[in-house]
Amino acid sequence: MALGPGELTLGLPALYIAGVLVVNLLVMMGKGDPKDAAIFNFLVGFLATMTGLYDWFILGYPLFAAQALLFAFTYWWLGWNWYTGRTDARAFGWYCLFVAINTIPFGYYTFVGNMPILGFNWIWWGLAWFMFWVILGIGKAKYFKVMLAVTWIATLLLWVSALGWLIGWFDFTKFFGFP
C-alpha cells in the first residue's frame, strides 16, 4: 500500500509527537529527568520542522506548514527549557495560549473538510495547549491534575490517529487539501 503525502505528513510526525508527549508527561509527573527528555523533544522538533518545510516548499501548502511548525516550535522550546534547566516557563506558557487559539480555526477547517478524526485531535490539542498556558503562563498550579488528564487523553487520541494515518485506517483521498 502506497501512502500519500497526507498520511506521511500527518502520521509520521504524529507518532513521534505522541511518543514525546508520553515522555514529557511522565517527566512532569516526576518519573524522569527533564534534561534526559530534552533530546527527544529536539528530535521531534526537528522532525516537525522538516515536515513543515516539506508541506510548504514541496507540497505548496503553507497552511499545513504553519500547523506543523506550531508543534515544532513547541518541542524546540520545551527541549531547550529542559536542557538548560529553566524554571520560569511563563513565556512558553503564553506561546501555548497562542497555539491554543490557532487550534480553533484549524479544528473548524478539518471538520468542514470532512476529516472529523483530525478535527477531534485539534480540539484536544487545543485543550492541552490551553491547560499548559493555565499552568505555565499564568501559574495556576492547582489545575495541574486537570492538565495531566486532558493531555493524556489528547496523547492517546493522537497515538491511535497516527497509527491510523500510517497504516491506512483513515482515508485522505476525500479530504480537500491533500494531493
HELIX and SHEET records of a PDB file:
HELIX    1   1 PRO A    5  MET A   28  1                                  24    
HELIX    2   2 PRO A   34  LEU A   53  1                                  20    
HELIX    3   3 TYR A   54  ILE A   58  3                                   5    
HELIX    4   4 PRO A   62  THR A   84  1                                  23    
HELIX    5   5 ARG A   90  VAL A  112  1                                  23    
HELIX    6   6 PRO A  116  PHE A  132  1                                  17    
HELIX    7   7 TRP A  133  GLY A  137  3                                   5    
HELIX    8   8 ALA A  141  TYR A  143  5                                   3    
HELIX    9   9 PHE A  144  ILE A  167  1                                  24    
END                                                                             
